[in-house]
Amino acid sequence: MKKLCFVMLVLIASTGISQAAITDLTAATQGEGNVGTSWTPIDSQGNLVPYTITARTMVDDGDPENLGAFGSTGTTYVGNSGAGVQTLKPDGSKGISGGGGHKDEELIFTFDNPVSLDSINLQINELKFNDDDPVLFIHEFGAGGLLHTFTEANGLIPATTNGLVDFGYFSTTLGSNPLIDTFTIRETDGHIFVSGIEATSPPAAVPAPGALLLASIGAGVVSRIRRRRAI
């Protein structure tokens, strides 16, 4: 089942927002250059993060709000501005481009384990509100695999070119903090870079004291039965 919801893509200035847990996706941390068609970044400690990033290029620009639009496998490129899609032309952008010969382009983030919607913050670089028109596809884990599509609305209030997409905003559409297993950001006009991401899995459920007591009683009963059979 596919559920499409179109709202403003809200971006807020990064100033004043805690970024301690944001994984830096620029060359400063990841190194500069092509990182392949499927890439797992590292965190500030040099450890692999629990998600992969893949790229697509030459996505059908006549079908910008369709996640399944025809396209080709791309190569993720990392530079000083962040992660983008490698161009095959010398004068092309190495960002996620929605113009030129390789339009449209996208980066796909796939988590090893589902993460909470409101834990995701995506940092965008080189955003120009008069030129860029990103589309965001968010896929819910479970719940019938619902797909939600968000587009930037015309007349977006001006903000800085470095901002955060706070996924918690989308809870007004998706409901109370659902789990997300993958999302895609596509550029359909101009170009942008993803310079950082923060996302966390929900903590494991802790059994209630009563449940622990019942489990203990059950284990004791099984133990007594085994001892009787052994006599």
Protein Blocks (a to p, Z undefined) as FASTA:
>chain_A
ZZddddddddddfehpacklpccfbfklnopadebjbdcdddfkopacfbdcdddehiaf
klmmbmkbccddddddddfkbccdddfbfkbcfbdcfedjlbccddddddfbdcdfklpc
cddehiafklgccddddddeejhopacdddddehiacddfbdcddfklmmmmnoghiadf
bdcdddfehjdddfbdcddddddddddfklmmmmmmmmmmmmmmmmmmmZZ
